[in-house]
């Protein structure tokens, strides 16, 4: 089998999504760290917009996370990441589109990056940006919640205790890193109490 390489940034939710899809399919791969925020990128880096992740599989190069996860699902053996049910498959694509278009900016860039990541880098968070992200979050989360209430699952023919109520695998892979970033608590601060 041709070698599989994932180019990604360790702090990127999109790299994490691609990595999780590879693990779910049981694909052996190597990972190459690329920080898109610290140019110049390596010569010949295979993404025309200098972003992450990028997946190479032999002579094939795929970029954009939704394309990468779809390729992983179809190109490798293992449990399907997308169910055959047309409505369930459509809902997965809908959630991916919502995550990319409406969730990433407020949940990850405005809240997580400002409240968690910037302090870890020794930078001051932009409170106005955090407030803007928190204001946008309920609409995004409500839209996702409406889809979740449909209860679509990837139930195998003989469900196990761990799989009978799980949403489709790609849905978990795609959405979990963004939601996780949103709910990570900020770094602890020291508080002194005057006596």
C-alpha positions as CSV (number, residue, x, y, z in Angstrom):
1,X,0.0,0.0,0.0
2,X,1.3,3.5,-0.8
3,X,2.5,5.5,2.2
4,X,0.0,7.8,3.9
5,X,1.3,11.2,5.3
6,X,-0.8,13.7,7.2
7,X,0.6,17.2,7.2
8,X,-0.9,19.1,10.1
9,X,-0.5,21.5,13.0
10,X,-0.8,20.0,16.5
11,X,-3.2,22.7,17.6
12,X,-5.5,22.6,14.6
13,X,-9.0,21.1,15.1
14,X,-9.0,20.3,11.4
15,X,-5.8,18.3,11.7
16,X,-7.3,16.5,14.7
17,X,-10.4,15.6,12.6
18,X,-8.2,14.1,9.8
19,X,-6.1,12.2,12.4
20,X,-9.2,10.8,14.1
21,X,-10.6,9.6,10.8
22,X,-7.4,7.8,10.0
23,X,-7.4,6.1,13.4
24,X,-11.0,5.0,13.0
25,X,-10.3,3.4,9.7
26,X,-7.1,1.8,11.1
27,X,-4.8,3.5,8.6
28,X,-1.1,3.5,9.3
29,X,0.3,7.0,8.6
30,X,3.1,9.3,9.4
31,X,2.5,12.8,10.5
32,X,4.5,15.9,9.5
33,X,4.1,19.0,11.7
34,X,3.5,22.2,9.7
35,X,2.7,25.5,11.5
36,X,0.7,27.6,9.0
37,X,1.1,30.6,11.3
38,X,4.9,30.5,11.1
39,X,5.9,31.1,7.4
40,X,7.7,30.2,5.3
41,X,6.3,26.7,5.0
42,X,8.5,23.9,3.7
43,X,9.4,24.2,0.0
44,X,6.9,22.4,-2.1
45,X,4.3,22.3,0.6
46,X,1.3,20.8,-1.2
47,X,-1.5,23.1,-0.2
48,X,-2.1,26.1,-2.5
49,X,-3.4,28.2,0.3
50,X,-0.8,27.2,2.9
51,X,-3.3,25.7,5.3
52,X,-3.6,22.4,7.2
53,X,-4.3,19.5,7.0
54,X,-3.0,17.9,3.8
55,X,-3.1,14.2,3.2
56,X,-0.9,12.4,0.8
57,X,-1.4,8.8,-0.2
58,X,1.2,7.7,-2.7
59,X,0.8,10.1,-5.6
60,X,-2.6,11.4,-4.4
61,X,-2.7,14.8,-2.5
62,X,-5.9,15.9,-0.8
63,X,-6.5,19.1,1.1
64,X,-9.6,20.5,2.8
65,X,-10.7,18.4,5.8
66,X,-14.1,17.3,4.5
67,X,-12.5,16.1,1.3
68,X,-9.8,14.3,3.3
69,X,-12.2,12.5,5.6
70,X,-14.4,11.5,2.6
71,X,-11.3,10.1,0.8
72,X,-10.2,8.2,4.0
73,X,-13.7,6.7,4.3
74,X,-13.8,5.5,0.7
75,X,-10.1,4.6,0.0
76,X,-9.4,2.4,3.0
77,X,-11.0,-0.7,4.4
78,X,-12.6,-0.6,7.8
79,X,-15.9,0.4,9.2
80,X,-17.7,3.1,7.2
81,X,-17.6,6.6,8.5
82,X,-20.8,7.6,6.7
83,X,-23.9,5.4,6.8
84,X,-25.6,4.2,3.6
85,X,-28.9,5.8,4.8
86,X,-29.4,8.8,2.5
87,X,-30.9,11.1,5.2
88,X,-28.2,10.2,7.7
89,X,-25.5,10.8,5.1
90,X,-27.1,14.1,4.2
91,X,-27.3,15.2,7.8
92,X,-23.6,14.4,8.2
93,X,-22.7,16.7,5.3
94,X,-25.1,19.3,6.8
95,X,-23.3,19.2,10.1
96,X,-19.9,19.4,8.4
97,X,-21.1,22.5,6.5
98,X,-22.5,24.1,9.7
99,X,-19.2,23.3,11.5
100,X,-17.1,24.8,8.8
101,X,-19.3,27.8,7.9
102,X,-20.8,28.8,11.3
103,X,-19.2,27.0,14.2
104,X,-15.4,27.2,13.6
105,X,-15.2,31.0,13.8
106,X,-17.2,31.6,17.0
107,X,-16.3,28.4,18.9
108,X,-12.7,27.9,17.9
109,X,-11.3,31.2,16.7
110,X,-13.2,33.7,18.8
111,X,-13.6,31.7,22.1
112,X,-11.0,28.9,22.3
113,X,-8.1,30.7,20.5
114,X,-8.7,33.9,22.6
115,X,-9.6,32.4,26.0
116,X,-7.3,29.4,26.0
117,X,-4.7,29.5,23.3
118,X,-3.6,33.1,23.6
119,X,-2.9,33.0,27.3
120,X,-0.9,29.8,26.8
121,X,1.2,31.7,24.4
122,X,1.6,34.6,26.9
123,X,-0.7,36.9,25.0
124,X,-3.7,38.9,26.2
125,X,-7.1,37.6,25.0
126,X,-9.4,39.9,23.1
127,X,-12.5,40.1,25.3
128,X,-14.6,41.7,22.6
129,X,-13.8,38.9,20.3
130,X,-14.7,36.3,23.0
131,X,-18.0,38.1,23.7
132,X,-18.8,38.1,19.9
133,X,-18.1,34.3,19.7
134,X,-20.2,33.6,22.8
135,X,-23.0,35.7,21.4
136,X,-22.9,33.7,18.1
137,X,-22.5,30.2,19.8
138,X,-26.2,29.6,20.9
139,X,-27.5,29.9,17.3
140,X,-24.9,27.4,16.0
141,X,-25.4,25.0,18.9
142,X,-29.2,25.2,18.6
143,X,-29.0,24.3,14.9
144,X,-26.8,21.3,15.7
145,X,-29.1,20.3,18.6
146,X,-32.1,20.3,16.2
147,X,-30.3,17.8,14.0
148,X,-29.1,15.7,16.9
149,X,-32.7,15.3,18.1
150,X,-33.4,13.3,15.0
151,X,-31.5,10.5,16.7
152,X,-29.8,9.2,13.5
153,X,-27.3,6.5,14.4
154,X,-24.7,4.2,12.8
155,X,-26.1,1.1,14.4
156,X,-24.4,-2.1,13.2
157,X,-26.5,-5.2,12.5
158,X,-25.7,-6.5,16.0
159,X,-25.2,-3.4,18.2
160,X,-22.7,-3.6,21.0
161,X,-23.0,-1.6,24.3
162,X,-20.6,0.9,22.9
163,X,-22.1,1.4,19.4
164,X,-25.9,1.1,19.7
165,X,-26.4,4.8,20.4
166,X,-23.5,6.5,18.7
167,X,-24.0,9.0,16.0
168,X,-22.4,8.3,12.6
169,X,-18.6,8.1,13.0
170,X,-17.8,10.9,10.7
171,X,-20.1,13.2,12.6
172,X,-18.2,12.4,15.8
173,X,-14.8,12.8,14.1
174,X,-15.8,16.2,12.5
175,X,-17.6,17.9,15.3
176,X,-16.0,16.6,18.5
177,X,-12.7,18.6,18.1
178,X,-14.6,21.9,17.6
179,X,-16.9,21.3,20.5
180,X,-14.0,20.1,22.7
181,X,-12.1,23.3,21.9
182,X,-15.1,25.4,22.9
183,X,-15.5,23.7,26.2
184,X,-11.9,23.5,27.3
185,X,-11.6,25.5,30.5
186,X,-9.2,28.5,30.4
187,X,-5.9,28.2,32.1
188,X,-5.9,28.6,35.9
189,X,-5.0,32.0,37.3
190,X,-3.7,32.6,40.8
191,X,-6.0,34.5,43.1
192,X,-4.7,36.2,46.2
193,X,-7.1,36.9,49.0
194,X,-6.4,39.9,51.2
195,X,-6.5,39.1,54.9
